[in-house]
Amino acid sequence: MAAIYAALHTNNRRLGADIFLRYSDRVSDLRRRLPVAVFLERGAAGDLEITAEEHRAVHEIIHAIFELYELKVHGFFPAEIWKIREPDIERLLSLPVFQRELASLQARYARHPRLAAWLEKIRRQSEMA
């Protein structure tokens, strides 16, 4: 019985890590489509005009992060895995281009109070910085 539990536990952790890594790879691939200026924290990045393809990539990144966040909330992978990348994800979402796009998507995420609260925390932190 203990061996079965250990095997299931190990398999669940491995599956959770695999899900997380696949999403992380997807976000990384999408980030490569964006110009370096998008990743500037200050200055012209907030006023940066991006192409339709880059706009789409930003939205896909936001949606992938949303899905990843929901998977974490619902226990599909351990919180410890999320904590590895959470600071990087929060930094990415606090960038001016992402904040601008998040504002345009605010109504879409209103039905997800945990996510909305997390995004609001990121927005407040970016304003304070």
Salt bridges, closest charged atoms under 4 A:
ASP18 OD2 - ARG22 NE 3.13
ASP29 OD1 - ARG32 NH1 2.62
GLU41 OE2 - ARG91 NE 3.03
GLU53 OE2 - ARG33 NH1 3.45
GLU60 OE1 - ARG26 NH2 2.36
GLU60 OE2 - ARG56 NE 2.82
GLU70 OE1 - HIS74 NE2 3.17
ASP88 OD2 - ARG85 NE 3.77
GLU90 OE2 - LYS121 NZ 3.20
GLU101 OE2 - HIS55 ND1 3.45
GLU101 OE1 - HIS59 NE2 2.73
GLU101 OE2 - ARG100 NE 3.64
GLU120 OE2 - ARG123 NH2 2.27
GLU120 OE2 - ARG124 NH1 3.86
GLU127 OE2 - ARG123 NH1 2.36
